[in-house]
Amino acid sequence: MRCTIRAIDRYRRSAGWLVERLGDRVRIDGLIFSTASPLIARGLKGELLLDRHEAAERRLLERWLRTDLPVVELGGAMGVISCLTNRRLARPRDHVVVEANPGIIPLLERNRDLNGCRFRVVNKALAYDTETVAFGVNPRFTASRIGGAGTTVAVAATSLEAIVAEAEFDQISLICDIEGAEAALVERELDTLHRHVRTLLVEIHPYLIGQEAAAWINRALEGAGFALRDRAGMNWVFTRD
């Protein structure tokens, strides 16, 4: 098994080397994404080239994203899901992307501009009872998170309620991939979710929050009027009538 994992890792890094040789750009679902950042490891570049990055989330997005509603996205990363979402919206300016990692913001904005997207980027973290939060910036940016290992930076805190109010949105679709902070979102803002969110695409991370907390999120959302519609891996789709 260990040898198989090593072989897969070598294959991804070899594909990533090819990406670098070809200009540090990849094409995903008809869009172009720059990978020219020290935060994008060679293995991740290979995963992008091999069309494996966020594959489950992308499939669910195709099936369930409502094109008529504004979108709030928590956890924009390098912008793959952000751009694929934005190109489908009837009003692409009605899209706010919240990303906590300050180091990845330039790449997120570069990929937005490369694809002519119109979402607004907000460099804040979802957190409560504080004005700033300690965010762990990991050299492997996909592992960066609140309380995570790596260089710690202070990031301004925000809430879903504040984002919706500032954007003057009412009913929205919410895309959420925030490396474990989804538990705090459901615990602290269940009423906000009930009042404003019609479609929720959320990545739940039981290896970070525990199986019991992951199961509780499902129960809490169902108790707030959401119905589970689809699932792929750690990605769940809930809707509310």
Rosetta blueprint (number, residue, H / E / L):
1 M L
2 R H
3 C H
4 T H
5 I H
6 R H
7 A H
8 I H
9 D H
10 R H
11 Y H
12 R H
13 R H
14 S H
15 A H
16 G H
17 W H
18 L H
19 V H
20 E H
21 R H
22 L L
23 G L
24 D L
25 R E
26 V E
27 R E
28 I E
29 D L
30 G L
31 L E
32 I E
33 F E
34 S E
35 T L
36 A L
37 S L
38 P L
39 L L
40 I L
41 A L
42 R H
43 G H
44 L H
45 K H
46 G H
47 E H
48 L H
49 L H
50 L L
51 D L
52 R L
53 H L
54 E L
55 A H
56 A H
57 E H
58 R H
59 R H
60 L H
61 L H
62 E H
63 R H
64 W H
65 L L
66 R L
67 T L
68 D L
69 L L
70 P L
71 V E
72 V E
73 E E
74 L E
75 G L
76 G L
77 A L
78 M L
79 G L
80 V H
81 I H
82 S H
83 C H
84 L H
85 T H
86 N H
87 R L
88 R L
89 L L
90 A L
91 R L
92 P L
93 R L
94 D L
95 H E
96 V E
97 V E
98 V E
99 E L
100 A L
101 N L
102 P H
103 G H
104 I H
105 I H
106 P H
107 L H
108 L H
109 E H
110 R H
111 N H
112 R H
113 D H
114 L H
115 N L
116 G L
117 C L
118 R L
119 F L
120 R E
121 V E
122 V E
123 N L
124 K L
125 A E
126 L E
127 A L
128 Y L
129 D L
130 T L
131 E L
132 T E
133 V E
134 A E
135 F E
136 G E
137 V E
138 N L
139 P L
140 R L
141 F H
142 T H
143 A H
144 S L
145 R E
146 I E
147 G L
148 G L
149 A L
150 G L
151 T E
152 T E
153 V E
154 A E
155 V E
156 A E
157 A E
158 T E
159 S L
160 L H
161 E H
162 A H
163 I H
164 V H
165 A H
166 E H
167 A H
168 E L
169 F L
170 D L
171 Q L
172 I E
173 S E
174 L E
175 I E
176 C E
177 D L
178 I L
179 E L
180 G L
181 A L
182 E H
183 A H
184 A H
185 L H
186 V H
187 E H
188 R H
189 E L
190 L H
191 D H
192 T H
193 L H
194 H H
195 R H
196 H H
197 V E
198 R E
199 T E
200 L E
201 L E
202 V E
203 E E
204 I L
205 H L
206 P H
207 Y H
208 L H
209 I H
210 G L
211 Q H
212 E H
213 A H
214 A H
215 A H
216 W H
217 I H
218 N H
219 R H
220 A H
221 L H
222 E H
223 G H
224 A L
225 G L
226 F L
227 A E
228 L E
229 R E
230 D E
231 R E
232 A E
233 G L
234 M L
235 N E
236 W E
237 V E
238 F E
239 T E
240 R L
241 D L
